[in-house]
Amino acid sequence: MTSPLIRPEIAALAAYHVHDASGYLKLDAMENPYRLPDALRAEMGTRLADALINRYPDPSPAGLKARIAAGFGVPAGMDLLLGNGSDEIIQLVAMTLARPGATLLAVEPSFVMYRMIATFCGLAYVGVPLRDDFQIDLDATLAAVREHRPALTFLSYPNNPTGPRFDRATVEDVIRAASPGLVVIDEAYHAFADDSFLPRLGEFDNVVVMRTLSKLGLAGLRLGFLAGSPAWLTEFDKVRLPYNVNVLTQTAALFALEHLDVLDRQATQLRAERRRLSDALARLPALTVYPSEANFITIRVPDAPATYAALKEAGILIKNLHGAHPMLDNCLRLTVGTPQDNAAMLAVLNALFA
């Protein structure tokens, strides 16, 4: 029985579900399948052993921020805010802008946490459907911006869970229309994409860029960052809880970013595997394969629940998108794995659809 003390909009929600992946080939969560080389893991272990876990973490680690700025090319004059993954950063931004009557706008289908965090923070939520090709419907989006004047707009670039990167000029049109509201460009999949707004910070007064290290191979560390002008980030920092990024995460991330070339090479391998996997899937006429600039591929099949069940029976866990949004009917999201992982998944799909 739900307590009357619980906000009704929270009581109506279901908690974010993470499937138990024990015993499965895990291709459901867009993780990098490659670990660091053994020598680097041993060196990281030594570094972690020396971490001062008896002390509170640095609340604003200048060394880690400097490494991130240099490694990813954050423009001079821009500031950084670190978070416990992208999810916390989404929440910090939403909390800061959640004035009574304020609206958060996103296109749909997109990252489910935009809608959930809007609810958590008491923001009105407006979702604008994408076109059938999963690109932004510019007319509909501009109409929604004019009608609702969102305080906050999220654009996933490339988009999760669909895969394509939105047209750059279309995104620019949305940014201009949304001003003075803030637009967050969510570049969680930047390592696999052919374009970024990060180098262009400063061109638009109402844009910040969010990234995570999770897809690059550090998902277990839970570290994300927001880059933008100090005027915006100073305000977001006021609602950040002290010590939100722990000592072990700071230590491990700093070490890993000293070897960013290793992570970049892994991302290059996954890009190549994405091409091979996409080409192989496209040879199955029963499937619709959507373009992707992320480390996953979204497909539409004749019967998503049945295909999901067949893969699970074969010990392969992927993401069933069917039922998440009307535009995702009979869609599945396949994380790009190692060549061996992808071959195992393709063997099942070939048996079903060849």
N, C-alpha and C positions, 0 to 999 in steps of 0.2 A: 504494500500500500504506500503510495507516494505521500509524503508529508505536505500539508498545506503551506509549510514554510518555504518549500522549493519553488523557485520561479517557474511559472507554467511553461514558458518557452524552453527552459532547461529540462523539465520533466518530460517534455514531448520528444526530446532528442534521444538517439541511441548513441552510446559511446563509440568512439572510433575503434573499429575491430581490426586486430592483427591476427592473421591465421597462424596457428601453431605449425611451424615448418619442420618440426623434428622428423627426420627420416626421409625428407623430400629433397629433390633437386630444386633449389630455391630460385625461381625465376619470376617472382611476383612483386618485388619491391625496388626495382631499378638500382640494385647495388652493383658495385664493381666486383666481379668475381675473383680478381687477382689480389693477393696479399703482397705486402712489401717483401723484397728479397730477404733471405735468411740473415745475411750479414747486417742489414739495416734493422731488422727486427731485434737482433741481439743488442745492437747499439742503442736502439730506442729503449730496450729494457733497462740498460744501465742508466740512461738518462732519467727514466721514470723512477728508478730506485733511489735516485738522489733528490727527487721532488720533495718539497717541504710540505708534506701532507698534514703536519701538526700546526700549520699556519693557514690563515685564510688566504684565498687566492688574490692576486693583484686584481683590483676591480676594473682597471683600465690598462691592460698590459701593452705598454708602448712598443716593446720589442716585437711582439706578435703582430700588432697592427702594422708596424713598419714592414715586416716580412710579407704580410698580405698585400699591402699597398704596392710593394716592389714586384712581388711575384705575379700579380694580376693586372698591373698597369693602372692603378687608381690615379686619376689626374691630380696634379698638384692643386692644393687649395681645398680639396675635398676631405671630409672627415670620415671616420669609420665607427660603427657601433657593432659590437660583438653580441651574439645571442646563442642560446642553447638550441642550436639548429634554426632553420628558417621559421619554424612554427612559433617560437617565442618572439621573433622579430615581428612577424605578422601581428601577434597579439599586442606588442608594445606600441606599434604604430596605430592600431585600431583603438586601443585604450586612450591614446593621446588625443585622437580626433573625434572621440565619441561624445560630442556635444548633444544635448537633447534635440531630437529630430534629424540628426545627421544620417547620411546614407553612404553605404559602401556598395560600389558597383563592380561587377566582374562579368566577363563573358562566360558562357556555359556551353558544353561541359568544360570545367577547368578544375583546378585544385580544390578539393572539397573543404579544406580548412578555411578558405576565404569566407564561405557561407557560415561555417560553424563558429568561427571567431567573431564574425559580425553579431551572431546571436549571443555569444558569451558576453560581448561588450555592450549590448543594447543598441547596436546600430541597425537601422533599417537596411535590408538587403535587396538589391535589384540585380537579377541575372539576365543577361541579354543573350539569346541563342545565337550560336555560330551558324554559318552557312552549312550546307550539306557536305562541303569539302573541308569542313572544320577550319575555315578561315573566318576572320571577323566580318560580320555583316555591318559595313560601315554606316549605311543609312539608319539601320535600327539602333546602332550603338550611339550615334550622334543624337538621334531623337531622344533616347533614354537619358543622355547627359543633359540635354536641354530641359527635359521635363523634371529630372530629379536633382540636378546640380549636386552630384556626389562630392562629399568631403574627401573621399578616398576611392581610388580606382586601382584594381590589381589586374595586370596583364602578364600572363605567364609566357615567356619568350625564350625557347620554344614552349609549346603548351603541353601540360599534363592534364588528362591522360590520353590526349589524342595524337601527339607527336609532331605535327607540323609547326614550323616557325611562322608567325604571322608576317604579312607583308609590312616591310619597314615603313613605307610611306603612309599606310593605313594607321599604323601605331602612332606616327607623328601627328596625323589628323586628330586622333583621339586625345593625345596629350594636349594639343592646342585648345581643343574644345572643352576639355575638362578643367582648364585653368579658371580660377585660382585653386581648385581642388588639387590634392596631391595624387600623383600617379606613381605607383610602385611597379617597376619592371622586374619581374621575378625571373632571374636567370639561373635557376637551379641546375639546368642542363647545359650551361655555357661551354663545358669542356667538349661537347659533342656537336656544337652548333657552328654555323658559318657567319654569324653576325652577333654584335653586342652593342648595347647602349652605354656600357661602362665608360668607354673612351669619350663619350659625348656628354658626360655629366658637366653641367655648367651652361650647356646650350639652352636648357629649359629650366626655368626657376621652380617648376612644380614637379620635378622628376627626381626620384632616388632609385638606385639599383640594388636589388637584394640577391645574394648568392649563398650557396651552402657548399661545404666541403664534402658533403655526404656522397654525392654521385661521383666524385673524383676518386673515391676509394677510402674515405675516412668516415663512413656512416656511423660507426660505433662511438666516435668522439662527440657527436652532436655539437657541431660548431658551424654557425652561419654568420654572415656579416651584411651590414647595410652600409652602402656608400652614398654620400650626398653632401650637400652644403652644410657647414656647421650650423647655420640658422635652423635647419630642420632637425639635425641630429642632436643638438643641444636639448631640444624639447623632448625628443623621444627618450633621451638618457635619464630624464627626470622620473620616468615611470619604470625604468629598469630596476629590478631588485638587486641589492648589493651582492657581489660575489656570484653572479649568475653563471659564469664559466669557471668550472673547477680547475684545481691545480694540475691534475693529471691530463685533462684535455688541453690546457694551455701548453704544457710541457711536450706532449705528444704531437700536437699540431705544429708547434714551432719546429720540432725536429723534422717532421714529415715535409714541411714547406721548404726546409733546407735542401730537400731532395725532390723538388717539384718536377724535375725532369723525368724522374721515374714514374710519377703519376701521369704526366703528360704522355709518356710512351704507352702506358696502359690504355689511356683514353684513345690514342691513335689506333691501337689494336682493336678496341671495341668499335670504333668507327668502321674499320675494315670488315669486322664481323657483322656489323649492322647491314652493310651493303650486301654481303653474301647471303645473310639470312633473308633479307627483303627480296632478293632476286629469286631465291628458292621458293619462298612463299608465293611469289607472283606467278610461278609456274603451276600453281594449283587453281584451276578455273573456278572452283566453288568459293574461293576466298576473295574478299576485297582487302587489299593491303594499302594502308594510308602512308603517305610520305612521313618521314621522321627525321628530325635533327636532334633527337634525344638518344638515350641508351636503351630505348625500348621501341617496339613496333606494335601499333594497334591494328588489329584485323577484324573484319566482320565475317562471321561464319553462318551457315544455315541454322545451327542450333547451338548457341553459346553454352547453355548449361550442360548439354550432353557432351560437347567437346571438352569443356573444363573437367567434367567427371572422368572422361577417358584419359586425359593427361594426368589427372590426380591418381587414377588407378595404376597408371604406369610409373608413379613415383615422382611426377613433375608438377610442381606448384606454380601456377601462373595467376594472373589477376582476371577474375570474371567481372567485366564492367556491365553486364546485362542487368537492367533494373536500376542502375545508378542514376540514369538520366534518359529521357525518351530518345535522344539522339544516339545513345550508345546501345540500343537494342541489338542483341546478338554480337556484341563486340567483346573481344578479349585483348588484354595487354600483355605482351611477351617481352620480358627483360632480355636484353642481349647478354649472353653469357660467353663462356669460353667456346672454342670450336667444338669440343667434346659435348658441352652442355647443349649447344644449338643443334648438333647432330642428333642427340637423343630426342629433343623436342620435335625436330623435323621428321624423325622416323615415325613417331606417333601420328603426326598430322598427315604424312604421306599415306600411312595405312588407312586413315579415315577418308581422305579426299582425293587421292591420286586416281 
